[in-house]
């Protein structure tokens, strides 16, 4: 909690319109009861400058779906920095298929704006009220990343505010650009630890002629994972979700593209995995297993395609709930640990690291109670590159204003 | 009788360095790579004084050829111990002076690190050394039905290390993306000599996206010694169309309509009238009508059954925009002929003048027609031979100026026109490079686009990897202020007394 004197100083610095006190909202055991709500870029810059001057730190809050992802913060004198008032699509160019969006704009708002122009927003993250800024900061993906690509591939340019309060931009609005360093890539997925995203230029995708959702309930188990991989590689399949829960297995696929390709792939999927037409929201419902807001201890494992089947089986043998995105190589598993049982917790993290190692990838513990994070790096990051990460943090946020300690390597 | 007859002329003695620093550095480098892999005779160094942009030159102090990552580590450490800056280099086909040494720098030439180490067809991944030639990756994996998508015009000569440095593109990046979309992991020797692995073969990794930061950093953040690259499935079918237009502006409008219609071609390339004339008069002649104002090459790929409707749609759009003829390649030979007009363009320009300045800028696709008109007007106003061949689908312009550098007045006009072209593109919402990079060529144009604060954010990244500014100094950032002002220690590195 923040001492009253510092609250007053902060309020005086940012202006009473941009700050509110409220009932505590808990983050990893820290009660945060002050929220800054800048209304524009200047106000955001002033907020960050003021935080630095007063000596406080902030956790950036978008839709709030992924704000729990991260290590325990280094400090307890934290405030929320909400992007909710930084909202709106400031420019949409239907001829070029690009748009500029403020960070606090929800994905739904952007979709609503661009769809009538014949374009769709290729960001697909779960959670109600997910914002563009939050999705980019977390590099969050949903199953449609199979067809959409990852957030890093869709960002053309960013306007950001550094921890010092300096407003800077990188990239541009054009679809091809090698003018200077690609800071878009550095900032995307940095979980708000290097800067706060103010707005983004995004590349859109043409709206497909047809979208169809199919699913296979309890598909035959022999070779299931391999067949799912093959299904995910069909031309028009842009999302594939494989779910194992309570002894039942389900494969949901979304097909998109020209009508002929969709029909051809739907026929192939019916013949190969018994996939039948499903409700339009079947992908969301299936992927919801993987969203972090449901609580518990949840791991994300990334696997090479050749290790996907083994990884799937390994996780299914130790978890009641496994959700995977074949084709993307992402698998999510919920593992239960008795509260406070450090030995069991240690064993769970060890198992996750072992499975990830065999999968040829790494792991991220997306959701865990605060006690389980203590003394651990939930990103599964080893010592490798920690020096570079610290060097970056030191240069972009030397005062530790932005989520200190919460990112990979505890930077 | 001439006693020397029949023998090769005696090679001049290696350059003598009076500087004790350089002499001991040379000794250290020779001890790492051997005498034969350490060039330092003036005539040997001459080859490395420029890259594909011959207007910018800088003679290296020495050129070393590492064969493995251990060599690179030892070379970088030796440079650090002796206070020398160094420049990673691939095939030297870059077009922005990015691989050109500051006078006296050590060039680390990676062309001997040219092995394809591993191919995993099921994982859609290949692990290669930096000196592997771009096209050789696709050759190596074609049997698996795969290819490596980024295809710069120099793909039969340029190396993956250079492609990574410049984030190279090419005609097919419209659909498949540039190098940054195809690099999964990197081994990188940092400027202090530490070898690190960034990213992972799965494409996901904990922490900051350091692969994304390094790709396109023009060799200023370290020396790449290994790369895992993503492979794509060869499409089932390809259709290539050659569309003839009365003028280049109409061709540009057609490109906008194709994109706006929701089609996603693999490539959309425009060749203008002057380029057509040069190509048709050259060995690259493709049978194009020399009275055409411009040709547009449209390539569509995907499942066989999905392409005929797309071909028809392109025909309709082109016709509605005033195309005078649409030809669809009937077979692979004809497809290659169509592409010859595009890929042979730069070679054919050699017929127009002794020198060629290939510009590179990007504008929003919808602004192409007006920007192109302005660029042509700039060329006319300066009395220059300006032609255009470009990646229209990406809005990536390549205004080419043919000139003779021996004519100082013409050279001055070339440079002035180039500046105006870049300013015009930026005013239209564009940027000053789409695929060639900034290098030494455009560093002083960076302020057209970025504020001092924007550049300072980039400097923070640079300093995180290379606080002493020893790795390819003098690139990207305007003037020399970065190295000197931000890193006083760098003064020494930039001024090693090589020839004293």
Boltz contact constraints between the chains, C-beta under 6 A:
constraints:
  - contact:
      token1: [A, 95]
      token2: [B, 256]
      max_distance: 6.0
  - contact:
      token1: [A, 95]
      token2: [B, 260]
      max_distance: 6.0
  - contact:
      token1: [A, 95]
      token2: [B, 366]
      max_distance: 6.0
  - contact:
      token1: [A, 96]
      token2: [B, 364]
      max_distance: 6.0
  - contact:
      token1: [A, 96]
      token2: [B, 365]
      max_distance: 6.0
  - contact:
      token1: [A, 96]
      token2: [B, 366]
      max_distance: 6.0
  - contact:
      token1: [A, 118]
      token2: [B, 262]
      max_distance: 6.0
  - contact:
      token1: [A, 152]
      token2: [B, 212]
      max_distance: 6.0
  - contact:
      token1: [A, 153]
      token2: [B, 181]
      max_distance: 6.0
  - contact:
      token1: [A, 166]
      token2: [B, 453]
      max_distance: 6.0
  - contact:
      token1: [A, 168]
      token2: [B, 453]
      max_distance: 6.0
  - contact:
      token1: [A, 168]
      token2: [B, 454]
      max_distance: 6.0
  - contact:
      token1: [A, 168]
      token2: [B, 457]
      max_distance: 6.0
  - contact:
      token1: [A, 169]
      token2: [B, 454]
      max_distance: 6.0
  - contact:
      token1: [A, 172]
      token2: [B, 431]
      max_distance: 6.0
  - contact:
      token1: [A, 173]
      token2: [B, 429]
      max_distance: 6.0
  - contact:
      token1: [A, 174]
      token2: [B, 362]
      max_distance: 6.0
  - contact:
      token1: [A, 174]
      token2: [B, 364]
      max_distance: 6.0
  - contact:
      token1: [A, 174]
      token2: [B, 395]
      max_distance: 6.0
  - contact:
      token1: [A, 174]
      token2: [B, 430]
      max_distance: 6.0
  - contact:
      token1: [A, 174]
      token2: [B, 431]
      max_distance: 6.0
  - contact:
      token1: [A, 175]
      token2: [B, 394]
      max_distance: 6.0
  - contact:
      token1: [A, 176]
      token2: [B, 362]
      max_distance: 6.0
  - contact:
      token1: [A, 176]
      token2: [B, 394]
      max_distance: 6.0
  - contact:
      token1: [A, 176]
      token2: [B, 396]
      max_distance: 6.0
  - contact:
      token1: [A, 176]
      token2: [B, 434]
      max_distance: 6.0
  - contact:
      token1: [A, 177]
      token2: [B, 431]
      max_distance: 6.0
  - contact:
      token1: [A, 178]
      token2: [B, 167]
      max_distance: 6.0
  - contact:
      token1: [A, 178]
      token2: [B, 216]
      max_distance: 6.0
  - contact:
      token1: [A, 178]
      token2: [B, 433]
      max_distance: 6.0
  - contact:
      token1: [A, 178]
      token2: [B, 435]
      max_distance: 6.0
  - contact:
      token1: [A, 178]
      token2: [B, 437]
      max_distance: 6.0
  - contact:
      token1: [A, 179]
      token2: [B, 431]
      max_distance: 6.0
  - contact:
      token1: [A, 179]
      token2: [B, 432]
      max_distance: 6.0
  - contact:
      token1: [A, 179]
      token2: [B, 433]
      max_distance: 6.0
  - contact:
      token1: [A, 180]
      token2: [B, 458]
      max_distance: 6.0
  - contact:
      token1: [A, 181]
      token2: [B, 217]
      max_distance: 6.0
  - contact:
      token1: [A, 181]
      token2: [B, 458]
      max_distance: 6.0
  - contact:
      token1: [A, 181]
      token2: [B, 461]
      max_distance: 6.0
  - contact:
      token1: [A, 182]
      token2: [B, 212]
      max_distance: 6.0
  - contact:
      token1: [A, 182]
      token2: [B, 216]
      max_distance: 6.0
  - contact:
      token1: [A, 185]
      token2: [B, 209]
      max_distance: 6.0
  - contact:
      token1: [A, 185]
      token2: [B, 212]
      max_distance: 6.0
  - contact:
      token1: [A, 185]
      token2: [B, 213]
      max_distance: 6.0
  - contact:
      token1: [A, 186]
      token2: [B, 208]
      max_distance: 6.0
  - contact:
      token1: [A, 186]
      token2: [B, 213]
      max_distance: 6.0
  - contact:
      token1: [A, 189]
      token2: [B, 209]
      max_distance: 6.0
  - contact:
      token1: [A, 190]
      token2: [B, 208]
      max_distance: 6.0
  - contact:
      token1: [A, 206]
      token2: [B, 262]
      max_distance: 6.0
  - contact:
      token1: [A, 235]
      token2: [B, 303]
      max_distance: 6.0
  - contact:
      token1: [A, 258]
      token2: [B, 306]
      max_distance: 6.0
  - contact:
      token1: [A, 260]
      token2: [B, 305]
      max_distance: 6.0
  - contact:
      token1: [A, 260]
      token2: [B, 306]
      max_distance: 6.0
  - contact:
      token1: [A, 261]
      token2: [B, 303]
      max_distance: 6.0
  - contact:
      token1: [A, 261]
      token2: [B, 306]
      max_distance: 6.0
  - contact:
      token1: [A, 302]
      token2: [B, 202]
      max_distance: 6.0
  - contact:
      token1: [A, 302]
      token2: [B, 204]
      max_distance: 6.0
  - contact:
      token1: [A, 304]
      token2: [B, 123]
      max_distance: 6.0
  - contact:
      token1: [A, 304]
      token2: [B, 202]
      max_distance: 6.0
  - contact:
      token1: [A, 305]
      token2: [B, 122]
      max_distance: 6.0
  - contact:
      token1: [A, 305]
      token2: [B, 123]
      max_distance: 6.0
  - contact:
      token1: [A, 306]
      token2: [B, 122]
      max_distance: 6.0
  - contact:
      token1: [A, 306]
      token2: [B, 123]
      max_distance: 6.0
  - contact:
      token1: [A, 329]
      token2: [B, 202]
      max_distance: 6.0
  - contact:
      token1: [A, 360]
      token2: [B, 201]
      max_distance: 6.0
  - contact:
      token1: [A, 361]
      token2: [B, 200]
      max_distance: 6.0
  - contact:
      token1: [A, 361]
      token2: [B, 202]
      max_distance: 6.0
  - contact:
      token1: [A, 362]
      token2: [B, 206]
      max_distance: 6.0
  - contact:
      token1: [A, 379]
      token2: [B, 206]
      max_distance: 6.0
  - contact:
      token1: [A, 380]
      token2: [B, 206]
      max_distance: 6.0
  - contact:
      token1: [A, 381]
      token2: [B, 206]
      max_distance: 6.0
  - contact:
      token1: [A, 381]
      token2: [B, 207]
      max_distance: 6.0
  - contact:
      token1: [A, 385]
      token2: [B, 196]
      max_distance: 6.0
  - contact:
      token1: [A, 389]
      token2: [B, 207]
      max_distance: 6.0
  - contact:
      token1: [A, 389]
      token2: [B, 208]
      max_distance: 6.0
  - contact:
      token1: [A, 391]
      token2: [B, 464]
      max_distance: 6.0
  - contact:
      token1: [A, 392]
      token2: [B, 464]
      max_distance: 6.0
  - contact:
      token1: [A, 395]
      token2: [B, 460]
      max_distance: 6.0
  - contact:
      token1: [A, 395]
      token2: [B, 463]
      max_distance: 6.0
  - contact:
      token1: [A, 395]
      token2: [B, 464]
      max_distance: 6.0
  - contact:
      token1: [A, 396]
      token2: [B, 460]
      max_distance: 6.0
  - contact:
      token1: [A, 408]
      token2: [B, 206]
      max_distance: 6.0
  - contact:
      token1: [A, 408]
      token2: [B, 207]
      max_distance: 6.0
